Amino acid sequence: MAIGVFDSGVGGLTVHRKLVDRFPQADFVYLADQAHAPYGGLGGEEIVDLTRTGCRRLFEAGADVVVLACNTASAIALRRLQQTWLPEYRREVGRALNVLGIIVPTIEAATGRGWDQGPPLDGKIEKLEVLGVFCTAATAMSQVYEIEVQKRREDLAAFSEPCPGLAGLIELGAPVEELKVVVGDHVDALRRRIGRYPDKAILGCTHYEIVAPLFEAALPEGTTLIHQPSATADALERYFGRHGEYDLGTAGRREFLTTGTPGRQSDLVSQFWGAPVTFEAA
């Protein structure tokens, strides 16, 4: 079968790249919902509906596990789909299926605490660290990072900085100099809001990983960046180690689908991927 990777656009290729490196023999199907991208400014119910449709398309294409390589979809839609749609769909198709997100692995990496672990028992706070989360407006409004980080690390305060429009610029292949200005403005906005730069930062939209060097340049030297693609690949490897019922395929198939206009993606995406990326119609 295959591993499915879903995103509103090309940002999820950052996660896809790491998963391909980690599971080189597995078959992969990537779906970009470019007809509706970006998701960050959409309403909650629309995000849920679009994410459900994307997952169904990937399952129909042979995926057994779908990774939501989109923070907005993971924050808004994942739990709803797992609880209210996926159980019935599994019975309908008669095979083991699952939908996984990227926020859980990211929070585990940022806090050093497992998803089922609370704060340390001693509860002592000797120094408060600040975690900056650069993300879409929808992810920021969900406050998922603030809530879940606080459950695990009382000495780590998370602050989300919404970056409206940035994912769209990256999707369109905007010039690096333009992106540099936008990224710098958002880093400075977070600094002014919290009174200082964060000690560590999460690029909480997979599009942003494509321009990670711009965030690194805008943040003070030594600021720790939590990279979602690596965290997701680590978590998925552990997951498959516990769940042998999934067939990942062995042919190394790579399929790229889009709900938007098929064809070659921008030079920015090709440079990141390491080769031209061409999508077919979904």
DRENFIKOL-422323 format. One record per residue (C-alpha): x, y, z; residue in one letter. Coordinates in steps of 0.25 Angstrom, whole numbers, plus 5000, padded with zeros to 4 digits. Example, Ala and Ser with C-alpha at 12.3 -4.5 7.8 and 13.67 -1.06 7.14 Angstrom:
! DRENFIKOL-422323
504949825031a
505549965029s
***
This chain:
! DRENFIKOL-422323
500050005000m
500650145003a
500850255013i
499950375009g
500450515012v
499450635012f
499550785012d
498850905007s
500050924997g
501450904996v
501950925010g
501650785014g
502750745004l
503750785016t
503150675024v
503050575012h
504550595009r
504850545023k
503950435022l
504450385009v
505850395015d
505450315027r
504650205019f
505350205005p
504650075001q
503250115005a
502250164995d
501750304996f
500550384991v
500550534993y
499350614992l
499350774992a
497950834993d
498450954985q
497050994980a
496751034994h
498151074999a
498451135009p
497651085020y
498051185031g
496951285028g
495851185026l
494751155036g
494751025045g
493650945038e
494250975024e
495650925029i
495050795035v
494250775022d
495450795013l
496350715021t
495350595021r
495250605006t
496750605005g
496950485014c
495850405007r
496550434993r
497850384999l
497250255005f
496550234991e
497950244985a
498450134993g
498950205006a
498850125019d
499350235028v
499150385025v
500050495031v
499450625032l
500650705028a
499950835031c
499850905045n
498550965042t
497850835038a
498550765050s
498050875060a
496650885055i
496250755048a
497050635053l
496350605066r
494950625059r
495350525048l
495950425057q
494750425067q
493550445057t
493950395043w
495050305043l
494450185051p
493250175042e
494150195029y
495050075034r
493849985035r
493350035021e
494649995014v
495049875023g
496449905026r
497349975036a
497550125034l
497950245042n
498150395041v
499350455049l
499750595051g
501050675053i
500650755065i
500850645075v
502250605070p
502650755070t
502150775084i
502850655089e
504150705083a
504050845088a
503750805103t
504450675104g
503250605109r
502350495104g
500950525100w
500450445112d
501450515122q
501050635130g
502050735137p
503150675146p
502650635160l
503550735167d
502850845160g
504050945162k
504251055153i
505651105153e
505651185140k
504551215131l
504851185116e
504051255105v
503651175092l
503251255080g
502251185070v
502151245056f
500851195050c
499651225042t
498451305048a
497651185050a
498651105057t
498951225066a
497451245069m
497351095074s
498451125084q
498850975083v
500351005085y
500051095098e
499150985104i
499850865101e
501250915105v
500750975118q
500250835121k
501650775120r
502550885124r
502150995134e
503551055132d
503351075117l
502351185112a
501851175098a
501451295090f
500851285076s
501151385065e
500151385054p
500851405040c
499651435031p
500051425016g
501351365018l
500951225014a
500351285002g
501551364998l
502451234999i
501351154991e
501451254980l
502951254980g
503151394984a
504551454983p
505551424995v
505751574998e
504251594999e
504151475008l
505251525017k
504551655020v
503251585024v
503951485032v
504751595039g
503551675042d
502851555049h
504051515057v
504151665062d
502651665065a
502751545074l
504051605081r
503251735083r
501951665089r
502751575099i
503851675102g
504951595097r
505351485087y
504951345089p
505951245094d
505451135084k
504451145073a
503551055065i
503251085050l
501851045052g
501451035038c
502150935029t
502251045018h
503251125027y
504251015027e
504551045013i
505051175017v
505651135031a
506951205028p
506251335027l
505651305041f
507051265046e
507551395041a
506551485047a
506651415061l
507851435070p
508951335068e
508851215076g
507251215077t
506851065076t
505951035064l
504950915066i
504850855052h
503550785050q
503950695038p
505050625047s
504150615059a
503050555050t
503950455044a
504450415058d
503050395063a
502550325051l
503750225052e
503350195066r
501850185062y
502150075051f
503050005061g
501749985070r
500849955058h
501249855049g
499849845043e
500149955033y
500649915019d
501650025014l
501949965001g
503349934996t
503449994982a
503850134986g
502750194978r
502650344978r
501350404974e
500950554975f
499550604973l
498850734974t
497450794974t
498050914967g
498750934954t
499550814950p
501050834946g
502350874951r
502450954964q
503251074967s
504751084966d
504751114981l
504050974984v
504950904974s
506250964981q
505750914994f
505350774989w
506650764981g
506050734968a
504850784960p
503450744966v
502350724956t
500850704961f
499750624954e
498350654955a
497650594967a
***
